[in-house]
């Protein structure tokens, strides 16, 4: 098996295991998301189809967040299976060093790291934005952004302007423009601070509310108030620049914008470096999984080794020296099937500690008896005699044939009486009962 073939084989095992673990995690998280979204089912146009769409669009973000732990669990399982089936042990016995095993896993990790980077930079942010837009549009909470006056939102007949919102559950300097059914301005509320209280309720602090009546505008001030709306913190994440869901490039541009406006950038800088280093976590997880493959092969384990030039009875091949990954191989460890003992080839033969190291396995197992397998045709029954077998073995180079004359042996039977001349013995195809 060449190095490239070995790399592909191990990579397939790890990719399959990682994919299976990731699929199981995504199914579990999708179920939790679905249960959580059922609380908002029926709100506005947020029906079951929109709920399922939102859950599916959230899967790329979950995949990005779960990939490192999926890589760790999947690699542990794949390498453990290779070790349990003695495949990893055979690789080591064939000359694979720890450095070569590390390079093999590094190639696998680089592919997964690139996939993680692609998901985190392009797929997950786009899917997350689409999911939030779908949810908010279904709840009649339309969004306009990118204006210099702050964040603008629409909630049914109300327009909301948020000047400062570094956290999705805490808004500062909020203006709420409420319109009546005829789209005439009804009230304007200026709020110093709004905090989310749960269940679609916001607690307002230091409220100045202006009502427009036929008699003219009237101003009232409230220390606290309550605002019920479909706008929730998770819906504001799309507007409030949530660092964990942004790409590294967007974070870099946003940090520059904050620095130009002399605002704090620590949170976004940390998120950007986390984004850049997150794919490296995949390589770290693979490095953590590698030692577990070596733990399955105990120190001092004794097996059956066949050096180069040995005939393998179970496969009928003669071992030759080979080169695997640049290292010369001088033999292999054998399974029961390769020894011709059974059909079991799930792992190599493991002998007890009392087995003599360096000794003959045939002698240890009592299989060193000489066995001659004789097969003759029906017309050569004479070859089954002792003299005939000895003659054939000598002809094959096994010993020297000694042609000893057979001494007569006295019989113990009475001699047959002579047959009368008038009696004739006949052999025919038909039964005969008469005499002549």
C-alpha positions, 0 to 999 in steps of 0.5 A, spaced: 500 500 500 503 506 497 503 512 502 498 516 497 493 510 498 494 509 505 492 517 506 486 516 502 484 510 506 485 514 513 482 520 510 475 516 508 475 513 515 475 520 518 471 524 513 465 519 514 466 519 521 466 526 522 460 527 517 456 522 521 457 525 528 456 532 525 449 530 522 447 527 528 449 534 532 445 538 526 439 533 527 439 534 535 440 542 534 434 542 529 430 539 533 431 543 539 430 549 534 424 547 532 421 546 539 423 553 541 420 556 534 413 553 536 412 558 541 412 563 536 408 559 531 402 563 528 404 570 530 403 574 524 404 570 518 409 565 521 407 559 520 409 552 520 413 552 513 416 559 515 418 555 522 421 549 518 425 554 513 428 558 519 430 552 522 434 549 516 437 556 514 440 556 521 443 549 520 450 552 517 451 556 523 450 550 527 455 546 523 460 552 523 460 552 531 460 544 531 465 542 526 471 542 531 467 538 536 465 533 531 472 533 528 474 531 535 469 525 536 469 523 529 477 522 529 477 519 535 472 514 533 475 513 526 482 512 529 479 507 535 476 503 530 483 502 526 486 501 532 481 496 534 481 492 528 489 492 528 489 496 522 493 502 525 498 497 528 499 494 521 501 501 519 506 502 525 509 495 524 510 497 516 514 502 518 509 508 519 512 513 524 509 518 529 511 524 524 508 520 518 501 519 522 501 526 524 502 529 517 497 524 514 492 527 519 495 534 518 492 533 510 485 531 513 485 537 517 487 542 512 481 540 508 476 540 514 479 547 516 478 550 509 471 547 509 470 551 516 473 557 513 468 557 507 462 556 512 464 561 517 466 566 512 460 565 506 455 560 507 453 561 515 453 569 515 448 569 508 444 563 511 443 566 518 441 573 515 436 569 510 433 566 516 432 572 520 429 576 514 424 570 513 422 570 521 422 578 521 418 578 515 413 573 517 412 577 523 411 583 520 417 586 523 421 589 516 428 592 517 431 598 514 438 599 515 445 603 513 442 610 515 446 615 518 440 616 523 441 609 526 437 603 526 430 603 523 425 598 524 417 597 522 413 593 527 406 593 524 403 601 524 409 603 528 416 605 526 422 605 531 429 609 530 434 606 535 440 610 535 445 606 540 444 598 540 450 595 542 446 589 545 440 586 542 436 586 549 438 593 551 437 599 546 438 607 548 435 613 545 429 610 542 424 614 538 417 610 537 413 613 531 406 610 532 401 611 526 393 610 526 389 605 521 389 611 516 396 612 517 396 619 521 401 620 526 398 618 533 404 619 538 411 620 538 415 616 544 422 618 546 425 613 550 432 614 554 433 606 555 429 600 553 430 593 556 427 587 554 423 583 559 421 577 555 415 575 552 415 580 547 415 586 552 420 592 553 421 596 559 422 603 557 425 608 562 425 616 562 419 616 557 417 623 553 410 621 549 407 626 545 400 625 543 397 628 537 390 630 538 385 634 534 386 639 540 393 639 539 399 636 541 400 633 548 406 632 552 407 627 558 413 624 561 413 617 564 419 614 569 417 607 566 413 604 561 411 598 557 412 597 550 409 590 546 412 589 540 414 583 535 421 586 535 425 581 539 433 581 541 434 575 536 431 579 531 435 585 532 441 581 531 441 582 524 441 590 525 446 590 531 452 587 528 453 581 532 460 579 532 459 572 533 455 571 526 459 576 522 465 574 517 472 576 519 472 581 513 466 584 515 468 585 522 475 588 520 471 593 516 466 595 522 472 595 527 475 601 522 468 604 522 468 604 530 475 607 530 474 612 526 468 614 530 472 613 536 468 607 539 470 601 543 472 596 538 475 590 543 469 586 543 469 586 535 477 585 535 476 579 539 471 576 535 475 577 529 481 574 531 476 568 534 474 567 527 481 567 524 483 562 529 477 558 529 479 553 523 485 552 527 481 549 532 480 543 527 487 541 527 488 542 534 482 537 535 485 532 530 492 532 534 488 531 540 485 525 537 492 522 534 494 519 541 488 515 542 490 511 536 496 509 539 493 507 546 489 501 543 496 498 542 499 495 548 506 496 550 509 489 550 503 486 545 506 479 542 503 477 535 505 473 530 510 476 525 512 473 518 519 476 515 520 477 508 520 471 504 515 467 508 510 463 505 503 466 507 498 459 507 492 463 508 493 467 502 498 463 498 503 469 497 510 469 498 512 476 502 517 480 499 520 486 502 517 493 500 517 500 501 511 504 504 512 512 505 519 511 504 520 506 509 523 499 508 518 494 510 521 487 512 514 483 514 507 483 517 503 481 523 498 476 521 491 474 522 488 467 523 486 467 516 493 469 514 495 463 518 490 458 515 487 457 522 480 460 521 476 465 517 477 471 522 481 477 519 478 482 524 485 483 527 492 480 528 493 474 532 495 476 539 499 471 544 499 471 551 505 474 555 508 467 556 509 466 549 517 466 547 519 472 543 523 470 537 521 463 537 517 459 532 509 460 532 508 453 529 512 450 535 509 454 540 502 452 537 504 445 536 503 446 529 510 443 527 508 436 525 510 434 518 504 432 514 504 429 507 498 430 503 497 424 498 492 424 493 493 419 487 488 417 481 484 411 482 489 407 477 495 408 482 493 405 488 499 401 489 502 408 490 499 408 497 503 403 499 509 404 504 514 403 499 510 407 494 510 413 498 517 412 501 519 412 493 515 418 491 518 422 497 525 420 496 524 422 489 522 429 491 528 430 495 525 428 502 530 422 505 533 416 501 529 410 499 531 404 501 529 398 497 528 392 502 525 386 499 519 383 503 520 377 507 514 372 506 510 371 511 507 364 513 500 364 512 495 361 517 490 358 513 489 351 510 491 350 502 485 350 497 484 344 494 485 343 487 479 344 483 476 338 479 477 338 471 470 338 470 468 344 473 469 350 469 468 357 472 465 363 468 464 370 469 458 373 465 454 379 465 448 375 467 447 371 474 448 363 473 446 358 478 448 352 474 454 348 473 457 344 467 
